[in-house]
Amino acid sequence: MTRAATDDGQAQPSAANRRVRLPKMAELVANAIKEQIVRGELPAGAMLPPESTLMTEFGVSRPTLREAFRVLEAEGLLVVQRGVHGGARVQPPTAEVAARYAGLLLQYKGTPAADVYDVRAVLEVPCAAGLARTHTQADIERLRRRIKEAEEAGTDPDRQVAVHVAFHADLVELSGNETLILLHQIVNQIIDKDYSSRARTDGQDPEWQHFGDVTMEVHGLLIDMIEAGDVSGAEGLWRRHLADGALYALGSLGRSRVLDIL
């Protein structure tokens, strides 16, 4: 085989002998449909045209078209219903799908659970400071509604966890940064599962209830600091709160890896 020498003297296959992988026709069809979905040309819930129409449009066989459907179904972009009255329905991309795949990858890599809590702090602390710097009355009211929901949850551990996780999500969503929001949803989903698991087993434990009471107090104090425009106070309080929460979760829940949580 003809080989060409690089600058460091190492022989490399010549361009003529290198194999270039060409995408399969099913992949090309899947990509074309995917582009229509992400551009909004195929809205959520819409049914794709009949298979015969798509086969003509793309110039492919039925097996190739169905292989493209399987690709899109695996990516969570289509829901395919088999049978006489079946068809392919558009399902837009969601953060939940991204979080599920990210969680699988973190499990596979044996990622320490502490990593997830560290990343939450990296994402949330600047958001708390940013809200103290710039916020609207609607932002404050949205956060205070979470405090009311926490009070209404009483000692119900499942509702406590739901409100707790939602408050953290609100802090980031109010930043308006879609990329930041997506990254946080991935992290928050893992932490949600961590706390939900504990709530099912020890939700009536006095230590758990005390942790919930302290958490609600800190959330209220943070809102006061944000409303007052206390940037450094909000930033410091939230950094300490997240560090305390991580110590509690990692120390008392006994799960050292993401694999132990999901």
C-alpha positions as a LaTeX table, in Angstrom:
\begin{tabular}{lrrr}
\hline
Residue & $x$ (\AA) & $y$ (\AA) & $z$ (\AA) \\
\hline
Met1 & 0.00 & 0.00 & 0.00 \\
Thr2 & 1.37 & 3.42 & $-0.92$ \\
Arg3 & 2.21 & 5.48 & 2.16 \\
Ala4 & 3.22 & 9.12 & 2.51 \\
Ala5 & 5.67 & 10.41 & 5.11 \\
Thr6 & 4.57 & 13.11 & 7.58 \\
Asp7 & 6.81 & 15.85 & 8.97 \\
Asp8 & 7.85 & 13.59 & 11.84 \\
Gly9 & 8.85 & 10.82 & 9.46 \\
Gln10 & 5.89 & 8.58 & 10.29 \\
Ala11 & 4.33 & 6.85 & 7.32 \\
Gln12 & 0.66 & 7.52 & 6.73 \\
Pro13 & $-1.78$ & 5.98 & 4.23 \\
Ser14 & $-2.07$ & 8.02 & 1.07 \\
Ala15 & $-5.29$ & 9.89 & 0.39 \\
Ala16 & $-6.14$ & 7.44 & $-2.36$ \\
Asn17 & $-6.00$ & 4.51 & 0.06 \\
Arg18 & $-7.83$ & 6.06 & 2.99 \\
Arg19 & $-11.40$ & 4.85 & 3.32 \\
Val20 & $-14.01$ & 7.53 & 3.83 \\
Arg21 & $-17.21$ & 6.35 & 5.49 \\
Leu22 & $-20.22$ & 7.53 & 3.56 \\
Pro23 & $-23.49$ & 7.89 & 5.51 \\
Lys24 & $-26.11$ & 5.26 & 4.83 \\
Met25 & $-29.23$ & 6.34 & 2.98 \\
Ala26 & $-31.31$ & 5.76 & 6.13 \\
Glu27 & $-29.07$ & 8.17 & 8.04 \\
Leu28 & $-29.49$ & 10.80 & 5.33 \\
Val29 & $-33.26$ & 10.46 & 5.47 \\
Ala30 & $-33.23$ & 10.57 & 9.28 \\
Asn31 & $-31.09$ & 13.72 & 9.22 \\
Ala32 & $-33.43$ & 15.39 & 6.72 \\
Ile33 & $-36.48$ & 14.69 & 8.90 \\
Lys34 & $-34.56$ & 15.70 & 12.02 \\
Glu35 & $-33.71$ & 19.07 & 10.48 \\
Gln36 & $-37.39$ & 19.69 & 9.74 \\
Ile37 & $-38.25$ & 18.90 & 13.37 \\
Val38 & $-35.63$ & 21.17 & 14.97 \\
Arg39 & $-36.52$ & 24.00 & 12.57 \\
Gly40 & $-40.15$ & 23.73 & 13.59 \\
Glu41 & $-41.31$ & 22.75 & 10.12 \\
Leu42 & $-42.71$ & 19.56 & 11.65 \\
Pro43 & $-44.43$ & 20.70 & 14.89 \\
Ala44 & $-44.74$ & 18.62 & 18.04 \\
Gly45 & $-47.47$ & 16.02 & 17.77 \\
Ala46 & $-47.69$ & 16.20 & 13.98 \\
Met47 & $-48.02$ & 12.96 & 12.07 \\
Leu48 & $-45.50$ & 12.37 & 9.31 \\
Pro49 & $-46.95$ & 11.80 & 5.83 \\
Pro50 & $-47.75$ & 8.19 & 4.88 \\
Glu51 & $-44.80$ & 5.93 & 4.20 \\
Ser52 & $-45.61$ & 5.79 & 0.49 \\
Thr53 & $-45.40$ & 9.58 & 0.27 \\
Leu54 & $-42.07$ & 9.72 & 2.10 \\
Met55 & $-40.65$ & 6.87 & 0.00 \\
Thr56 & $-41.41$ & 8.87 & $-3.11$ \\
Glu57 & $-40.12$ & 12.12 & $-1.64$ \\
Phe58 & $-36.76$ & 10.65 & $-0.60$ \\
Gly59 & $-36.52$ & 8.04 & $-3.34$ \\
Val60 & $-35.95$ & 5.17 & $-0.91$ \\
Ser61 & $-37.40$ & 1.74 & $-0.22$ \\
Arg62 & $-39.74$ & 0.96 & 2.66 \\
Pro63 & $-37.03$ & $-0.91$ & 4.68 \\
Thr64 & $-34.71$ & 2.12 & 4.34 \\
Leu65 & $-37.44$ & 4.51 & 5.47 \\
Arg66 & $-38.29$ & 2.34 & 8.45 \\
Glu67 & $-34.63$ & 2.17 & 9.41 \\
Ala68 & $-34.61$ & 5.99 & 9.39 \\
Phe69 & $-37.68$ & 5.93 & 11.65 \\
Arg70 & $-35.86$ & 3.61 & 14.07 \\
Val71 & $-32.93$ & 6.03 & 14.22 \\
Leu72 & $-35.24$ & 8.95 & 15.04 \\
Glu73 & $-37.24$ & 6.86 & 17.49 \\
Ala74 & $-34.04$ & 5.92 & 19.34 \\
Glu75 & $-33.15$ & 9.61 & 19.54 \\
Gly76 & $-36.54$ & 10.39 & 21.05 \\
Leu77 & $-37.71$ & 12.50 & 18.09 \\
Leu78 & $-40.43$ & 10.18 & 16.81 \\
Val79 & $-43.04$ & 7.94 & 18.37 \\
Val80 & $-43.88$ & 5.17 & 15.93 \\
Gln81 & $-47.22$ & 3.42 & 16.28 \\
Arg82 & $-47.45$ & 0.11 & 14.43 \\
Gly83 & $-50.55$ & $-1.38$ & 12.93 \\
Val84 & $-53.25$ & $-0.46$ & 10.44 \\
His85 & $-53.93$ & 2.92 & 12.03 \\
Gly86 & $-50.33$ & 3.53 & 13.02 \\
Gly87 & $-47.84$ & 6.11 & 11.86 \\
Ala88 & $-44.94$ & 8.24 & 12.99 \\
Arg89 & $-45.68$ & 11.17 & 15.30 \\
Val90 & $-43.22$ & 14.00 & 15.95 \\
Gln91 & $-41.86$ & 14.27 & 19.47 \\
Pro92 & $-39.68$ & 17.36 & 19.98 \\
Pro93 & $-36.31$ & 17.08 & 21.73 \\
Thr94 & $-36.56$ & 17.46 & 25.50 \\
Ala95 & $-34.17$ & 18.10 & 28.34 \\
Glu96 & $-35.35$ & 14.84 & 29.92 \\
Val97 & $-33.97$ & 12.85 & 26.98 \\
Ala98 & $-30.63$ & 14.69 & 27.19 \\
Ala99 & $-30.52$ & 14.14 & 30.94 \\
Arg100 & $-31.23$ & 10.43 & 30.55 \\
Tyr101 & $-28.37$ & 9.93 & 28.10 \\
Ala102 & $-26.02$ & 12.07 & 30.18 \\
Gly103 & $-26.92$ & 10.04 & 33.25 \\
Leu104 & $-26.15$ & 6.79 & 31.44 \\
Leu105 & $-22.76$ & 8.14 & 30.39 \\
Leu106 & $-21.93$ & 9.27 & 33.92 \\
Gln107 & $-22.91$ & 5.85 & 35.25 \\
Tyr108 & $-20.76$ & 4.09 & 32.68 \\
Lys109 & $-17.75$ & 6.25 & 33.53 \\
Gly110 & $-18.15$ & 5.56 & 37.25 \\
Thr111 & $-18.51$ & 9.27 & 37.96 \\
Pro112 & $-18.40$ & 10.21 & 41.67 \\
Ala113 & $-21.68$ & 11.62 & 42.95 \\
Ala114 & $-19.67$ & 14.49 & 44.44 \\
Asp115 & $-18.95$ & 15.67 & 40.89 \\
Val116 & $-22.65$ & 16.27 & 40.31 \\
Tyr117 & $-23.03$ & 18.33 & 43.47 \\
Asp118 & $-19.88$ & 20.32 & 42.62 \\
Val119 & $-21.27$ & 21.16 & 39.18 \\
Arg120 & $-24.57$ & 22.25 & 40.71 \\
Ala121 & $-22.68$ & 24.83 & 42.77 \\
Val122 & $-20.76$ & 26.00 & 39.72 \\
Leu123 & $-24.04$ & 26.58 & 37.88 \\
Glu124 & $-26.26$ & 27.94 & 40.64 \\
Val125 & $-24.06$ & 30.30 & 42.66 \\
Pro126 & $-23.55$ & 32.80 & 39.79 \\
Cys127 & $-27.30$ & 32.66 & 39.11 \\
Ala128 & $-28.08$ & 33.63 & 42.70 \\
Ala129 & $-25.63$ & 36.52 & 42.48 \\
Gly130 & $-26.97$ & 37.53 & 39.08 \\
Leu131 & $-30.55$ & 37.65 & 40.35 \\
Ala132 & $-29.48$ & 39.85 & 43.26 \\
Arg133 & $-27.88$ & 42.16 & 40.71 \\
Thr134 & $-30.79$ & 42.21 & 38.26 \\
His135 & $-34.30$ & 40.95 & 38.91 \\
Thr136 & $-37.95$ & 41.84 & 38.49 \\
Gln137 & $-40.79$ & 41.77 & 40.97 \\
Ala138 & $-42.18$ & 38.82 & 39.03 \\
Asp139 & $-38.94$ & 36.93 & 39.73 \\
Ile140 & $-39.29$ & 37.54 & 43.45 \\
Glu141 & $-42.93$ & 36.48 & 43.44 \\
Arg142 & $-42.07$ & 33.29 & 41.56 \\
Leu143 & $-39.47$ & 32.35 & 44.17 \\
Arg144 & $-41.75$ & 33.23 & 47.09 \\
Arg145 & $-44.45$ & 30.97 & 45.66 \\
Arg146 & $-42.02$ & 28.08 & 46.16 \\
Ile147 & $-41.79$ & 28.96 & 49.86 \\
Lys148 & $-45.57$ & 28.86 & 50.11 \\
Glu149 & $-45.62$ & 25.51 & 48.31 \\
Ala150 & $-43.02$ & 24.18 & 50.74 \\
Glu151 & $-45.19$ & 25.25 & 53.68 \\
Glu152 & $-48.21$ & 23.56 & 52.11 \\
Ala153 & $-46.17$ & 20.37 & 51.60 \\
Gly154 & $-45.96$ & 19.97 & 55.36 \\
Thr155 & $-44.20$ & 16.74 & 56.26 \\
Asp156 & $-44.95$ & 15.02 & 52.94 \\
Pro157 & $-41.42$ & 14.00 & 51.84 \\
Asp158 & $-42.27$ & 13.59 & 48.16 \\
Arg159 & $-43.79$ & 17.06 & 47.92 \\
Gln160 & $-40.90$ & 18.50 & 49.92 \\
Val161 & $-38.40$ & 17.12 & 47.42 \\
Ala162 & $-40.43$ & 18.33 & 44.44 \\
Val163 & $-40.60$ & 21.89 & 45.77 \\
His164 & $-36.93$ & 21.85 & 46.80 \\
Val165 & $-35.80$ & 20.76 & 43.33 \\
Ala166 & $-38.15$ & 23.26 & 41.67 \\
Phe167 & $-36.66$ & 26.15 & 43.67 \\
His168 & $-33.17$ & 25.30 & 42.43 \\
Ala169 & $-34.52$ & 25.06 & 38.88 \\
Asp170 & $-36.19$ & 28.48 & 39.21 \\
Leu171 & $-32.92$ & 30.13 & 40.19 \\
Val172 & $-31.28$ & 28.97 & 36.98 \\
Glu173 & $-34.29$ & 29.38 & 34.68 \\
Leu174 & $-34.60$ & 33.03 & 35.72 \\
Ser175 & $-31.14$ & 33.61 & 34.25 \\
Gly176 & $-32.67$ & 33.16 & 30.81 \\
Asn177 & $-29.58$ & 31.31 & 29.54 \\
Glu178 & $-30.92$ & 28.27 & 27.65 \\
Thr179 & $-27.57$ & 26.43 & 27.59 \\
Leu180 & $-27.14$ & 26.92 & 31.33 \\
Ile181 & $-30.71$ & 25.80 & 31.93 \\
Leu182 & $-30.16$ & 22.58 & 29.97 \\
Leu183 & $-26.94$ & 21.72 & 31.80 \\
His184 & $-28.66$ & 22.37 & 35.11 \\
Gln185 & $-31.63$ & 20.18 & 34.21 \\
Ile186 & $-29.23$ & 17.28 & 33.65 \\
Val187 & $-27.64$ & 17.80 & 37.06 \\
Asn188 & $-30.91$ & 18.54 & 38.83 \\
Gln189 & $-32.53$ & 15.35 & 37.54 \\
Ile190 & $-29.79$ & 13.24 & 39.12 \\
Ile191 & $-30.04$ & 15.11 & 42.43 \\
Asp192 & $-33.83$ & 14.82 & 42.32 \\
Lys193 & $-33.51$ & 11.03 & 42.08 \\
Asp194 & $-31.01$ & 11.08 & 44.94 \\
Tyr195 & $-33.31$ & 12.92 & 47.31 \\
Ser196 & $-36.46$ & 11.14 & 46.12 \\
Ser197 & $-34.88$ & 7.81 & 46.97 \\
Arg198 & $-34.06$ & 8.98 & 50.47 \\
Ala199 & $-37.55$ & 10.48 & 50.89 \\
Arg200 & $-39.14$ & 7.09 & 50.22 \\
Thr201 & $-37.11$ & 5.39 & 52.93 \\
Asp202 & $-36.48$ & 8.04 & 55.61 \\
Gly203 & $-39.00$ & 10.76 & 54.84 \\
Gln204 & $-40.41$ & 10.76 & 58.37 \\
Asp205 & $-37.01$ & 10.65 & 60.05 \\
Pro206 & $-36.48$ & 13.68 & 62.38 \\
Glu207 & $-33.10$ & 14.41 & 60.76 \\
Trp208 & $-34.71$ & 14.57 & 57.33 \\
Gln209 & $-37.46$ & 16.86 & 58.57 \\
His210 & $-34.88$ & 19.12 & 60.26 \\
Phe211 & $-32.91$ & 19.30 & 57.02 \\
Gly212 & $-36.09$ & 20.30 & 55.19 \\
Asp213 & $-36.90$ & 23.03 & 57.72 \\
Val214 & $-33.39$ & 24.49 & 57.50 \\
Thr215 & $-33.51$ & 24.36 & 53.71 \\
Met216 & $-36.77$ & 26.32 & 53.59 \\
Glu217 & $-35.32$ & 28.96 & 55.95 \\
Val218 & $-32.25$ & 29.37 & 53.76 \\
His219 & $-34.40$ & 29.64 & 50.64 \\
Gly220 & $-36.40$ & 32.42 & 52.29 \\
Leu221 & $-33.26$ & 34.24 & 53.37 \\
Leu222 & $-31.83$ & 34.00 & 49.86 \\
Ile223 & $-34.96$ & 35.60 & 48.40 \\
Asp224 & $-34.65$ & 38.46 & 50.92 \\
Met225 & $-31.03$ & 39.03 & 49.87 \\
Ile226 & $-31.91$ & 38.91 & 46.18 \\
Glu227 & $-34.74$ & 41.41 & 46.67 \\
Ala228 & $-32.42$ & 43.70 & 48.64 \\
Gly229 & $-29.79$ & 43.55 & 45.89 \\
Asp230 & $-27.20$ & 42.01 & 48.24 \\
Val231 & $-25.02$ & 40.36 & 45.59 \\
Ser232 & $-22.16$ & 39.19 & 47.82 \\
Gly233 & $-24.55$ & 38.06 & 50.54 \\
Ala234 & $-26.65$ & 35.99 & 48.12 \\
Glu235 & $-23.57$ & 34.49 & 46.52 \\
Gly236 & $-21.97$ & 33.53 & 49.84 \\
Leu237 & $-25.17$ & 32.18 & 51.37 \\
Trp238 & $-25.95$ & 30.01 & 48.38 \\
Arg239 & $-22.41$ & 28.65 & 48.12 \\
Arg240 & $-22.51$ & 27.60 & 51.80 \\
His241 & $-25.99$ & 26.14 & 51.47 \\
Leu242 & $-25.04$ & 24.00 & 48.49 \\
Ala243 & $-21.88$ & 22.82 & 50.23 \\
Asp244 & $-23.91$ & 21.85 & 53.33 \\
Gly245 & $-26.47$ & 20.08 & 51.18 \\
Ala246 & $-23.78$ & 18.09 & 49.40 \\
Leu247 & $-22.20$ & 17.06 & 52.71 \\
Tyr248 & $-25.57$ & 15.91 & 54.00 \\
Ala249 & $-26.41$ & 13.97 & 50.85 \\
Leu250 & $-23.03$ & 12.37 & 50.33 \\
Gly251 & $-22.46$ & 11.69 & 54.01 \\
Ser252 & $-25.85$ & 10.37 & 55.09 \\
Leu253 & $-27.26$ & 8.87 & 51.93 \\
Gly254 & $-24.30$ & 6.56 & 51.43 \\
Arg255 & $-24.12$ & 6.79 & 47.64 \\
Ser256 & $-20.68$ & 7.60 & 46.34 \\
Arg257 & $-21.26$ & 7.20 & 42.58 \\
Val258 & $-23.85$ & 8.35 & 40.08 \\
Leu259 & $-24.39$ & 4.64 & 39.41 \\
Asp260 & $-25.63$ & 4.27 & 42.99 \\
Ile261 & $-28.22$ & 7.02 & 42.46 \\
Leu262 & $-29.75$ & 6.27 & 39.06 \\
\hline
\end{tabular}
